[in-house]
Every structure is written in C-alpha cells, then in structure tokens.
Amino acid sequence: MCVGAPGGYINPFAGEAWAPSRNDQGVDYDPLKVEPVRAIGAGTIVSIGSWGMYGPWFDYRLADGEFAGKCIYVAEHIGSILKPGTSFNAGDTIATAYPGPYWTEWGWAKGLDTPSVPWSQCGCTEQDNVDPGGRAFARFLRSLGAKTLQNPGPGPMYAGGSC
C-alpha cells in the first residue's frame, strides 16, 4: 500500500519488500523479490533505453506538485515498462523490478536518459559515492517517508535539469 505525501507524491517503497542501498547519482534500492515500480507522482513516461549490462532505464515527467515538469529516472534490473506517452497516477505500477545482481537506481534526470550528473563527472568513489543529485533525490524520498541507507544531510530536494 502506498502512502500519500504532500504535493500528491507517494513513497514508492511503502508496503513493499525493498532494501535501501547506496547513493550515487541517484538512490539505489534492492527489490527483495519481484516488485512493482510505483510512480511517485502522476506523470507520463517520456523515454526508455538501455544501460547495457545494467539493464533498461526510463524517464517520466511529473504532472503536478512542487516538481511538476521535472523528470525522474528509474534504471537497472527493471522490465515491463509502460510505453512512452503513457500517463498514470501516483502509486500506479509503471514497471517491474527484479531481484538479482543489480539493484534499481532512482533519481532526478538532467535530460532524457541521464542522471543529474554522469558518473564520469560525479567525482564519486567507492568511499564517497554520492553526488549532489543523489543527495537531493535522497532528501526528496525521505520527505515522502522512504528510508535511505545514507543520510543526505541538509540541502535542496531537487538537482536536475529539463527533460
């Protein structure tokens, strides 16, 4: 069951079997079994692509709330993604996540198919692998009641671009 939050957004992990993992360009979550990928807010699927061995990604544009017009990407170890142009409501299933060697990654999209900061520009290391976009998305998820493995600290809840 998804729990509503201010702005018409929901915690996409509420009531499901997800384990928070590391933060980097976005926030990683491990599905502990096959799980629905739930829309954080009402929106429309913008594009779908592949990150090679890590699996597909998709972007969706939020239709309302504080971040209306901004895009979220979900990537890695997912499938059954709705077709581009498909609209949906907060809490609707928009894809399926699979358990396995790669977790899913969720974050603000800088542009179509890109996280807020590409890995090559992230400055991320295995010791400190969080960039400003990952921290901002973690703050946003926490505002919705989601748990994150790493504390993002204070700061903005948005770091992305137009998509």
Backbone as JSON Lines, residues from 0, in Angstrom:
{"i":0,"aa":"M","n":[0.84,-1.18,0.0],"ca":[0.0,0.0,0.0],"c":[0.89,1.24,0.0]}
{"i":1,"aa":"C","n":[0.63,2.15,-0.91],"ca":[1.4,3.38,-1.0],"c":[0.78,4.43,-0.07]}
{"i":2,"aa":"V","n":[1.64,5.21,0.53],"ca":[1.2,6.23,1.47],"c":[1.39,7.6,0.83]}
{"i":3,"aa":"G","n":[0.33,8.41,0.8],"ca":[0.41,9.73,0.2],"c":[1.26,10.69,1.02]}
{"i":4,"aa":"A","n":[1.79,11.68,0.34],"ca":[2.61,12.7,0.98],"c":[2.22,14.05,0.4]}
{"i":5,"aa":"P","n":[2.73,15.15,0.98],"ca":[2.4,16.47,0.45],"c":[2.73,16.57,-1.04]}
{"i":6,"aa":"G","n":[1.91,17.32,-1.78],"ca":[2.16,17.54,-3.2],"c":[1.6,16.44,-4.08]}
{"i":7,"aa":"G","n":[0.86,15.5,-3.51],"ca":[0.32,14.42,-4.32],"c":[1.33,13.33,-4.63]}
{"i":8,"aa":"Y","n":[2.49,13.36,-3.99],"ca":[3.52,12.35,-4.21],"c":[3.38,11.23,-3.18]}
{"i":9,"aa":"I","n":[3.86,10.05,-3.53],"ca":[3.79,8.91,-2.61],"c":[5.18,8.3,-2.43]}
{"i":10,"aa":"N","n":[5.33,7.57,-1.34],"ca":[6.53,6.79,-1.09],"c":[6.41,5.51,-1.93]}
{"i":11,"aa":"P","n":[7.21,5.33,-2.97],"ca":[7.04,4.18,-3.85],"c":[7.46,2.85,-3.24]}
{"i":12,"aa":"F","n":[8.07,2.89,-2.07],"ca":[8.58,1.67,-1.44],"c":[7.71,1.21,-0.26]}
{"i":13,"aa":"A","n":[6.7,2.0,0.11],"ca":[5.86,1.69,1.27],"c":[5.12,0.37,1.05]}
{"i":14,"aa":"G","n":[5.2,-0.5,2.04],"ca":[4.47,-1.75,2.0],"c":[5.04,-2.79,1.06]}
{"i":15,"aa":"E","n":[6.17,-2.51,0.46],"ca":[6.79,-3.45,-0.47],"c":[8.09,-3.97,0.13]}
{"i":16,"aa":"A","n":[8.67,-4.98,-0.5],"ca":[9.91,-5.6,0.01],"c":[11.13,-5.02,-0.71]}
{"i":17,"aa":"W","n":[11.53,-3.83,-0.28],"ca":[12.69,-3.14,-0.84],"c":[13.71,-2.9,0.27]}
{"i":18,"aa":"A","n":[14.98,-2.97,-0.06],"ca":[16.05,-2.64,0.89],"c":[16.83,-1.46,0.33]}
{"i":19,"aa":"P","n":[16.96,-0.37,1.09],"ca":[17.76,0.75,0.59],"c":[19.22,0.33,0.45]}
{"i":20,"aa":"S","n":[19.86,0.84,-0.58],"ca":[21.27,0.55,-0.82],"c":[22.0,1.89,-0.93]}
{"i":21,"aa":"R","n":[23.12,1.91,-1.62],"ca":[23.96,3.11,-1.67],"c":[23.32,4.25,-2.46]}
{"i":22,"aa":"N","n":[23.86,5.43,-2.26],"ca":[23.52,6.6,-3.06],"c":[24.71,6.9,-3.96]}
{"i":23,"aa":"D","n":[24.45,7.27,-5.2],"ca":[25.49,7.79,-6.09],"c":[24.85,8.91,-6.89]}
{"i":24,"aa":"Q","n":[24.61,8.72,-8.2],"ca":[23.92,9.76,-8.95],"c":[22.44,9.82,-8.57]}
{"i":25,"aa":"G","n":[21.94,8.71,-8.07],"ca":[20.57,8.6,-7.59],"c":[20.61,7.84,-6.28]}
{"i":26,"aa":"V","n":[19.51,7.17,-5.98],"ca":[19.41,6.36,-4.77],"c":[19.1,4.93,-5.2]}
{"i":27,"aa":"D","n":[19.9,3.99,-4.74],"ca":[19.74,2.59,-5.12],"c":[18.86,1.86,-4.12]}
{"i":28,"aa":"Y","n":[18.0,1.0,-4.65],"ca":[17.15,0.14,-3.83],"c":[17.18,-1.27,-4.39]}
{"i":29,"aa":"D","n":[17.31,-2.26,-3.49],"ca":[17.27,-3.68,-3.86],"c":[15.85,-4.2,-3.67]}
{"i":30,"aa":"P","n":[15.23,-4.69,-4.75],"ca":[13.96,-5.39,-4.54],"c":[14.28,-6.78,-4.0]}
{"i":31,"aa":"L","n":[13.66,-7.16,-2.9],"ca":[13.95,-8.45,-2.28],"c":[13.21,-9.6,-2.96]}
{"i":32,"aa":"K","n":[12.25,-9.24,-3.79],"ca":[11.53,-10.18,-4.65],"c":[11.02,-9.35,-5.83]}
{"i":33,"aa":"V","n":[10.38,-9.97,-6.79],"ca":[9.82,-9.19,-7.9],"c":[8.84,-8.18,-7.3]}
{"i":34,"aa":"E","n":[9.05,-6.91,-7.62],"ca":[8.24,-5.84,-7.04],"c":[7.74,-4.88,-8.11]}
{"i":35,"aa":"P","n":[6.58,-4.26,-7.88],"ca":[6.14,-3.22,-8.79],"c":[6.98,-1.96,-8.6]}
{"i":36,"aa":"V","n":[7.28,-1.28,-9.68],"ca":[7.88,0.06,-9.61],"c":[6.69,1.02,-9.62]}
{"i":37,"aa":"R","n":[6.48,1.7,-8.52],"ca":[5.33,2.59,-8.39],"c":[5.72,4.04,-8.7]}
{"i":38,"aa":"A","n":[4.81,4.73,-9.38],"ca":[5.03,6.14,-9.71],"c":[4.98,6.98,-8.45]}
{"i":39,"aa":"I","n":[5.96,7.84,-8.28],"ca":[6.0,8.75,-7.13],"c":[4.89,9.79,-7.24]}
{"i":40,"aa":"G","n":[4.59,10.2,-8.46],"ca":[3.53,11.17,-8.7],"c":[2.88,10.9,-10.04]}
{"i":41,"aa":"A","n":[1.77,11.56,-10.29],"ca":[1.13,11.46,-11.6],"c":[2.11,11.96,-12.65]}
{"i":42,"aa":"G","n":[2.08,11.35,-13.82],"ca":[3.01,11.77,-14.86],"c":[2.83,11.01,-16.14]}
{"i":43,"aa":"T","n":[3.88,11.1,-16.97],"ca":[3.89,10.46,-18.29],"c":[5.27,9.88,-18.55]}
{"i":44,"aa":"I","n":[5.31,8.66,-19.07],"ca":[6.58,8.07,-19.49],"c":[7.11,8.88,-20.67]}
{"i":45,"aa":"V","n":[8.36,9.32,-20.58],"ca":[8.96,10.15,-21.63],"c":[9.79,9.3,-22.58]}
{"i":46,"aa":"S","n":[10.69,8.48,-22.04],"ca":[11.57,7.69,-22.91],"c":[12.05,6.44,-22.17]}
{"i":47,"aa":"I","n":[12.51,5.47,-22.97],"ca":[13.03,4.2,-22.46],"c":[14.32,3.91,-23.21]}
{"i":48,"aa":"G","n":[15.3,3.35,-22.53],"ca":[16.55,2.97,-23.18],"c":[17.24,1.87,-22.4]}
{"i":49,"aa":"S","n":[18.51,1.65,-22.71],"ca":[19.27,0.59,-22.04],"c":[20.63,1.1,-21.63]}
{"i":50,"aa":"W","n":[21.08,0.67,-20.46],"ca":[22.43,0.93,-19.99],"c":[23.26,-0.34,-20.11]}
{"i":51,"aa":"G","n":[23.04,-1.1,-21.17],"ca":[23.83,-2.3,-21.43],"c":[23.62,-3.36,-20.38]}
{"i":52,"aa":"M","n":[24.7,-3.85,-19.82],"ca":[24.61,-4.97,-18.88],"c":[23.82,-4.64,-17.62]}
{"i":53,"aa":"Y","n":[23.64,-3.36,-17.32],"ca":[22.88,-2.97,-16.13],"c":[21.37,-2.99,-16.37]}
{"i":54,"aa":"G","n":[20.98,-3.06,-17.63],"ca":[19.56,-3.17,-17.95],"c":[18.94,-1.87,-18.41]}
{"i":55,"aa":"P","n":[17.62,-1.89,-18.55],"ca":[16.93,-0.72,-19.08],"c":[16.8,0.42,-18.07]}
{"i":56,"aa":"W","n":[16.46,1.57,-18.6],"ca":[16.13,2.75,-17.82],"c":[14.89,3.36,-18.44]}
{"i":57,"aa":"F","n":[14.2,4.2,-17.7],"ca":[13.14,5.03,-18.27],"c":[13.06,6.33,-17.49]}
{"i":58,"aa":"D","n":[12.54,7.34,-18.17],"ca":[12.3,8.66,-17.56],"c":[10.8,8.89,-17.54]}
{"i":59,"aa":"Y","n":[10.33,9.54,-16.49],"ca":[8.94,10.0,-16.51],"c":[8.88,11.43,-15.98]}
{"i":60,"aa":"R","n":[7.97,12.2,-16.58],"ca":[7.79,13.61,-16.23],"c":[6.62,13.73,-15.25]}
{"i":61,"aa":"L","n":[6.87,14.4,-14.14],"ca":[5.82,14.62,-13.14],"c":[4.81,15.64,-13.66]}
{"i":62,"aa":"A","n":[3.53,15.38,-13.44],"ca":[2.47,16.24,-13.96],"c":[2.01,17.3,-12.97]}
{"i":63,"aa":"D","n":[2.27,17.1,-11.68],"ca":[1.76,18.06,-10.71],"c":[2.66,18.12,-9.48]}
{"i":64,"aa":"G","n":[2.26,18.94,-8.53],"ca":[3.03,19.09,-7.3],"c":[4.19,20.05,-7.47]}
{"i":65,"aa":"E","n":[4.99,20.15,-6.44],"ca":[6.13,21.07,-6.39],"c":[7.11,20.87,-7.55]}
{"i":66,"aa":"F","n":[7.25,19.64,-8.02],"ca":[8.22,19.35,-9.06],"c":[7.57,19.04,-10.41]}
{"i":67,"aa":"A","n":[6.38,19.58,-10.66],"ca":[5.7,19.39,-11.94],"c":[6.63,19.81,-13.08]}
{"i":68,"aa":"G","n":[6.7,18.98,-14.11],"ca":[7.55,19.26,-15.27],"c":[8.95,18.69,-15.15]}
{"i":69,"aa":"K","n":[9.34,18.26,-13.96],"ca":[10.67,17.66,-13.75],"c":[10.58,16.16,-14.0]}
{"i":70,"aa":"C","n":[11.71,15.56,-14.35],"ca":[11.73,14.13,-14.67],"c":[12.51,13.32,-13.66]}
{"i":71,"aa":"I","n":[12.0,12.12,-13.42],"ca":[12.64,11.11,-12.58],"c":[13.08,9.98,-13.49]}
{"i":72,"aa":"Y","n":[14.27,9.44,-13.25],"ca":[14.67,8.23,-13.97],"c":[14.67,7.05,-13.01]}
{"i":73,"aa":"V","n":[14.35,5.89,-13.53],"ca":[14.46,4.62,-12.81],"c":[15.24,3.71,-13.74]}
{"i":74,"aa":"A","n":[16.24,3.02,-13.2],"ca":[17.12,2.23,-14.06],"c":[17.57,0.94,-13.38]}
{"i":75,"aa":"E","n":[18.07,0.04,-14.19],"ca":[18.79,-1.15,-13.76],"c":[17.9,-2.23,-13.17]}
{"i":76,"aa":"H","n":[17.89,-3.35,-13.8],"ca":[17.2,-4.56,-13.35],"c":[15.69,-4.36,-13.26]}
{"i":77,"aa":"I","n":[15.14,-3.74,-14.31],"ca":[13.7,-3.5,-14.39],"c":[13.18,-4.0,-15.73]}
{"i":78,"aa":"G","n":[11.9,-4.13,-15.85],"ca":[11.26,-4.55,-17.1],"c":[9.79,-4.19,-17.07]}
{"i":79,"aa":"S","n":[9.07,-4.64,-18.09],"ca":[7.62,-4.4,-18.21],"c":[7.29,-2.92,-18.02]}
{"i":80,"aa":"I","n":[8.07,-2.06,-18.67],"ca":[7.9,-0.61,-18.55],"c":[6.75,-0.16,-19.44]}
{"i":81,"aa":"L","n":[5.92,0.74,-18.94],"ca":[4.86,1.3,-19.77],"c":[5.47,2.0,-20.98]}
{"i":82,"aa":"K","n":[4.73,2.08,-22.06],"ca":[5.23,2.7,-23.3],"c":[5.34,4.22,-23.16]}
{"i":83,"aa":"P","n":[6.32,4.83,-23.85],"ca":[6.42,6.29,-23.85],"c":[5.08,6.92,-24.27]}
{"i":84,"aa":"G","n":[4.73,7.99,-23.6],"ca":[3.47,8.68,-23.86],"c":[2.34,8.22,-22.95]}
{"i":85,"aa":"T","n":[2.55,7.12,-22.22],"ca":[1.52,6.61,-21.31],"c":[1.47,7.47,-20.04]}
{"i":86,"aa":"S","n":[0.28,7.91,-19.7],"ca":[0.08,8.7,-18.47],"c":[-0.41,7.79,-17.35]}
{"i":87,"aa":"F","n":[-0.17,8.21,-16.12],"ca":[-0.5,7.39,-14.95],"c":[-0.7,8.29,-13.74]}
{"i":88,"aa":"N","n":[-1.19,7.7,-12.67],"ca":[-1.4,8.4,-11.4],"c":[-0.34,8.0,-10.39]}
{"i":89,"aa":"A","n":[-0.21,8.8,-9.35],"ca":[0.7,8.46,-8.25],"c":[0.31,7.09,-7.7]}
{"i":90,"aa":"G","n":[1.3,6.23,-7.49],"ca":[1.07,4.9,-6.95],"c":[0.81,3.83,-7.97]}
{"i":91,"aa":"D","n":[0.56,4.22,-9.23],"ca":[0.35,3.21,-10.27],"c":[1.63,2.44,-10.54]}
{"i":92,"aa":"T","n":[1.5,1.2,-10.96],"ca":[2.65,0.4,-11.38],"c":[3.06,0.84,-12.77]}
{"i":93,"aa":"I","n":[4.32,1.28,-12.91],"ca":[4.81,1.76,-14.2],"c":[5.91,0.87,-14.77]}
{"i":94,"aa":"A","n":[6.38,-0.08,-13.98],"ca":[7.4,-1.05,-14.42],"c":[7.46,-2.15,-13.36]}
{"i":95,"aa":"T","n":[8.36,-3.1,-13.59],"ca":[8.59,-4.19,-12.64],"c":[10.07,-4.23,-12.32]}
{"i":96,"aa":"A","n":[10.4,-4.43,-11.05],"ca":[11.81,-4.55,-10.62],"c":[12.07,-6.0,-10.24]}
{"i":97,"aa":"Y","n":[13.28,-6.46,-10.57],"ca":[13.66,-7.84,-10.32],"c":[14.83,-7.92,-9.34]}
{"i":98,"aa":"P","n":[14.79,-8.88,-8.42],"ca":[15.93,-9.08,-7.53],"c":[17.08,-9.68,-8.34]}
{"i":99,"aa":"G","n":[18.26,-9.49,-7.87],"ca":[19.39,-10.07,-8.58],"c":[20.66,-9.29,-8.34]}
{"i":100,"aa":"P","n":[21.61,-9.45,-9.25],"ca":[22.93,-8.87,-9.01],"c":[22.97,-7.35,-9.1]}
{"i":101,"aa":"Y","n":[22.01,-6.73,-9.75],"ca":[22.0,-5.26,-9.85],"c":[20.74,-4.75,-9.19]}
{"i":102,"aa":"W","n":[20.88,-3.72,-8.39],"ca":[19.75,-3.08,-7.75],"c":[19.15,-2.06,-8.71]}
{"i":103,"aa":"T","n":[18.05,-1.47,-8.32],"ca":[17.47,-0.41,-9.13],"c":[18.07,0.92,-8.67]}
{"i":104,"aa":"E","n":[18.06,1.89,-9.56],"ca":[18.52,3.24,-9.22],"c":[17.42,4.22,-9.59]}
{"i":105,"aa":"W","n":[17.15,5.15,-8.69],"ca":[16.1,6.16,-8.85],"c":[16.73,7.53,-8.65]}
{"i":106,"aa":"G","n":[16.41,8.5,-9.5],"ca":[16.98,9.83,-9.32],"c":[16.34,10.88,-10.2]}
{"i":107,"aa":"W","n":[16.81,12.11,-10.02],"ca":[16.39,13.22,-10.88],"c":[17.13,13.12,-12.2]}
{"i":108,"aa":"A","n":[16.42,13.3,-13.29],"ca":[17.04,13.26,-14.61],"c":[17.5,14.66,-15.0]}
{"i":109,"aa":"K","n":[18.72,14.75,-15.53],"ca":[19.25,16.01,-16.04],"c":[18.64,16.31,-17.4]}
{"i":110,"aa":"G","n":[18.54,15.28,-18.2],"ca":[17.93,15.34,-19.52],"c":[17.44,13.94,-19.81]}
{"i":111,"aa":"L","n":[16.98,13.71,-20.99],"ca":[16.49,12.38,-21.32],"c":[17.59,11.36,-21.12]}
{"i":112,"aa":"D","n":[17.3,10.3,-20.46],"ca":[18.16,9.13,-20.21],"c":[19.39,9.38,-19.36]}
{"i":113,"aa":"T","n":[19.51,10.53,-18.72],"ca":[20.73,10.8,-17.95],"c":[20.41,11.13,-16.5]}
{"i":114,"aa":"P","n":[21.22,10.61,-15.58],"ca":[21.07,11.06,-14.21],"c":[21.48,12.52,-14.1]}
{"i":115,"aa":"S","n":[21.27,13.12,-12.95],"ca":[21.57,14.54,-12.79],"c":[23.03,14.85,-13.07]}
{"i":116,"aa":"V","n":[23.93,13.92,-12.78],"ca":[25.36,14.09,-13.06],"c":[25.89,12.76,-13.6]}
{"i":117,"aa":"P","n":[26.5,12.74,-14.8],"ca":[27.07,11.49,-15.3],"c":[28.17,10.98,-14.37]}
{"i":118,"aa":"W","n":[28.34,9.65,-14.32],"ca":[29.35,9.04,-13.44],"c":[30.72,9.67,-13.66]}
{"i":119,"aa":"S","n":[31.08,9.94,-14.91],"ca":[32.41,10.5,-15.21],"c":[32.61,11.88,-14.6]}
{"i":120,"aa":"Q","n":[31.52,12.6,-14.32],"ca":[31.62,13.94,-13.73],"c":[31.24,13.95,-12.25]}
{"i":121,"aa":"C","n":[30.92,12.79,-11.74],"ca":[30.39,12.68,-10.37],"c":[31.45,12.96,-9.32]}
{"i":122,"aa":"G","n":[32.69,12.55,-9.58],"ca":[33.71,12.63,-8.55],"c":[33.47,11.59,-7.48]}
{"i":123,"aa":"C","n":[32.66,10.6,-7.8],"ca":[32.28,9.56,-6.85],"c":[33.38,8.52,-6.73]}
{"i":124,"aa":"T","n":[33.55,8.02,-5.55],"ca":[34.47,6.91,-5.31],"c":[33.7,5.86,-4.52]}
{"i":125,"aa":"E","n":[34.3,4.72,-4.32],"ca":[33.63,3.7,-3.52],"c":[33.49,4.16,-2.07]}
{"i":126,"aa":"Q","n":[34.35,5.07,-1.62],"ca":[34.27,5.58,-0.25],"c":[33.24,6.7,-0.12]}
{"i":127,"aa":"D","n":[33.19,7.59,-1.11],"ca":[32.26,8.71,-1.09],"c":[31.6,8.76,-2.45]}
{"i":128,"aa":"N","n":[30.54,8.01,-2.6],"ca":[29.95,7.84,-3.92],"c":[28.64,8.61,-4.11]}
{"i":129,"aa":"V","n":[28.49,9.72,-3.42],"ca":[27.25,10.46,-3.51],"c":[27.49,11.83,-4.13]}
{"i":130,"aa":"D","n":[26.77,12.13,-5.21],"ca":[26.88,13.46,-5.81],"c":[25.68,14.31,-5.38]}
{"i":131,"aa":"P","n":[25.66,15.6,-5.73],"ca":[24.56,16.46,-5.3],"c":[23.18,15.97,-5.76]}
{"i":132,"aa":"G","n":[23.1,15.4,-6.97],"ca":[21.82,14.89,-7.45],"c":[21.32,13.72,-6.62]}
{"i":133,"aa":"G","n":[22.24,12.83,-6.24],"ca":[21.87,11.7,-5.4],"c":[21.42,12.15,-4.02]}
{"i":134,"aa":"R","n":[22.13,13.14,-3.47],"ca":[21.74,13.66,-2.15],"c":[20.36,14.33,-2.22]}
{"i":135,"aa":"A","n":[20.14,15.12,-3.27],"ca":[18.85,15.81,-3.42],"c":[17.7,14.8,-3.54]}
{"i":136,"aa":"F","n":[17.91,13.76,-4.34],"ca":[16.83,12.78,-4.51],"c":[16.6,12.01,-3.21]}
{"i":137,"aa":"A","n":[17.66,11.73,-2.46],"ca":[17.51,11.06,-1.16],"c":[16.69,11.93,-0.21]}
{"i":138,"aa":"R","n":[16.93,13.25,-0.22],"ca":[16.14,14.16,0.63],"c":[14.67,14.12,0.22]}
{"i":139,"aa":"F","n":[14.44,14.14,-1.1],"ca":[13.07,14.08,-1.62],"c":[12.39,12.79,-1.16]}
{"i":140,"aa":"L","n":[13.06,11.64,-1.34],"ca":[12.48,10.37,-0.92],"c":[12.21,10.35,0.58]}
{"i":141,"aa":"R","n":[13.13,10.89,1.37],"ca":[12.92,10.93,2.83],"c":[11.7,11.79,3.17]}
{"i":142,"aa":"S","n":[11.48,12.88,2.42],"ca":[10.31,13.72,2.67],"c":[9.01,12.96,2.42]}
{"i":143,"aa":"L","n":[9.09,11.88,1.63],"ca":[7.93,11.04,1.33],"c":[7.81,9.86,2.3]}
{"i":144,"aa":"G","n":[8.77,9.75,3.22],"ca":[8.75,8.67,4.19],"c":[9.6,7.47,3.84]}
{"i":145,"aa":"A","n":[10.34,7.53,2.74],"ca":[11.21,6.41,2.35],"c":[12.48,6.42,3.19]}
{"i":146,"aa":"K","n":[13.03,5.25,3.41],"ca":[14.31,5.13,4.11],"c":[15.43,5.14,3.09]}
{"i":147,"aa":"T","n":[16.54,5.78,3.44],"ca":[17.74,5.72,2.61],"c":[18.88,5.2,3.48]}
{"i":148,"aa":"L","n":[19.82,4.52,2.85],"ca":[20.93,3.94,3.6],"c":[21.86,5.02,4.14]}
{"i":149,"aa":"Q","n":[22.09,6.06,3.34],"ca":[22.99,7.14,3.73],"c":[22.18,8.4,4.03]}
{"i":150,"aa":"N","n":[22.61,9.14,5.04],"ca":[21.97,10.4,5.39],"c":[22.44,11.46,4.39]}
{"i":151,"aa":"P","n":[21.51,12.06,3.62],"ca":[21.93,13.05,2.63],"c":[22.29,14.41,3.22]}
{"i":152,"aa":"G","n":[22.01,14.63,4.51],"ca":[22.28,15.92,5.12],"c":[21.3,16.97,4.63]}
{"i":153,"aa":"P","n":[21.47,18.21,5.1],"ca":[20.56,19.28,4.7],"c":[20.85,19.75,3.28]}
{"i":154,"aa":"G","n":[19.86,20.38,2.68],"ca":[20.05,20.92,1.33],"c":[18.78,20.81,0.51]}
{"i":155,"aa":"P","n":[18.88,21.14,-0.78],"ca":[17.7,21.12,-1.65],"c":[17.22,19.7,-1.94]}
{"i":156,"aa":"M","n":[15.94,19.6,-2.33],"ca":[15.38,18.31,-2.7],"c":[15.38,18.1,-4.21]}
{"i":157,"aa":"Y","n":[15.87,19.09,-4.97],"ca":[15.9,18.93,-6.42],"c":[17.26,19.34,-6.96]}
{"i":158,"aa":"A","n":[17.8,18.5,-7.83],"ca":[19.03,18.81,-8.58],"c":[18.92,18.06,-9.89]}
{"i":159,"aa":"G","n":[18.54,18.72,-10.91],"ca":[18.36,18.08,-12.21],"c":[18.29,19.14,-13.28]}
{"i":160,"aa":"G","n":[17.72,18.8,-14.39],"ca":[17.58,19.74,-15.49],"c":[16.24,19.51,-16.16]}
{"i":161,"aa":"S","n":[16.07,20.1,-17.3],"ca":[14.84,19.9,-18.05],"c":[14.94,18.61,-18.85]}
{"i":162,"aa":"C","n":[13.84,17.93,-18.98],"ca":[13.86,16.67,-19.74],"c":[12.84,16.68,-20.85]}
